[in-house]
Amino acid sequence: MVVQTQYGLCNNVDLEHMKPYLGGLGGDTDCICFTDYILDVPNSDAYLLFYFEVWKDKGDEFHFLVEEGFEDGSAETYATELSKGDQEEIKKLYYDFIKRA
């Protein structure tokens, strides 16, 4: 599936392109990224990575984010808006993903 974030399109939003990210799985928060970068990055020295966090201690509250990473190793994180349909599809993917983990 292709997801439109406010920062651009992310292709291959599916189970095969999901992996644990940052803190990974476990504890109060699960963090999952999609391995394909967002297309049409305005700065050629940067990448945009789409990921989400699930706050399990708050009833599986989902937060959708984009990380902008730079050549020097620094990064910034931004919240991103998604359509309700995309949010629901990603939630389904997450529950399928954790069943496999």
Secondary structure, DSSP 8 states (H G I E B T S, - for coil): --EEETTEEE---SGGGEEE-TT-SSTTEEEEEESS--S--S-TTEEEEEEEEEEGGGTSEEEEEEEEEETTS-EEEEE----HHHHHHHHHHHHHHHHH-
